Amino acid sequence: MLFLVAALMLLGVVLGTVAHAPLSVTAVLAAVIGVWLAVFAVRERHGRRRRTSAN
């Protein structure tokens, strides 16, 4: 959870620089963040299924 809070704080700092960054850089960074969130969601869902079936 602390990692997510730190990521959100970093995102707030990065959003300030988005106004000065080219659109291509912004799009690449948005894609990277989207992939990271998708991987996180899949890992969480997979881990939750594994835990419930073991009980």
C-alpha positions as CSV (number, residue, x, y, z in Angstrom):
1,M,0.0,0.0,0.0
2,L,2.8,2.3,0.8
3,F,4.2,1.7,-2.7
4,L,0.9,2.8,-4.2
5,V,1.0,6.0,-2.2
6,A,4.5,6.7,-3.3
7,A,3.5,6.0,-6.9
8,L,0.6,8.4,-6.7
9,M,2.9,11.1,-5.2
10,L,5.4,10.6,-8.0
11,L,2.5,10.7,-10.5
12,G,1.6,14.1,-9.1
13,V,5.1,15.4,-9.7
14,V,5.2,13.9,-13.2
15,L,1.8,15.5,-14.1
16,G,3.4,18.9,-13.5
17,T,6.0,18.1,-16.2
18,V,3.5,16.7,-18.7
19,A,2.6,20.2,-19.6
20,H,6.1,20.8,-20.8
21,A,6.7,17.3,-22.3
22,P,6.0,16.5,-26.0
23,L,2.9,14.6,-26.7
24,S,4.8,11.5,-27.8
25,V,6.7,11.3,-24.5
26,T,3.4,11.7,-22.6
27,A,1.8,8.9,-24.7
28,V,4.6,6.5,-24.1
29,L,4.6,7.2,-20.3
30,A,0.8,6.8,-20.2
31,A,1.2,3.4,-22.0
32,V,3.9,2.3,-19.6
33,I,1.7,3.2,-16.6
34,G,-1.3,1.4,-18.2
35,V,0.7,-1.8,-18.7
36,W,2.0,-1.6,-15.2
37,L,-1.6,-1.3,-13.8
38,A,-2.8,-4.1,-16.0
39,V,0.0,-6.4,-14.8
40,F,-0.7,-5.5,-11.2
41,A,-4.5,-6.2,-11.7
42,V,-3.8,-9.6,-13.3
43,R,-1.3,-10.6,-10.5
44,E,-3.8,-9.5,-7.8
45,R,-6.7,-11.4,-9.4
46,H,-4.5,-14.5,-9.9
47,G,-3.2,-14.4,-6.4
48,R,-6.6,-14.0,-4.9
49,R,-7.9,-17.0,-6.8
50,R,-5.0,-19.1,-5.7
51,R,-5.6,-18.2,-2.0
52,T,-9.3,-18.9,-2.0
53,S,-9.0,-22.3,-3.7
54,A,-6.3,-23.4,-1.2
55,N,-8.6,-22.7,1.8
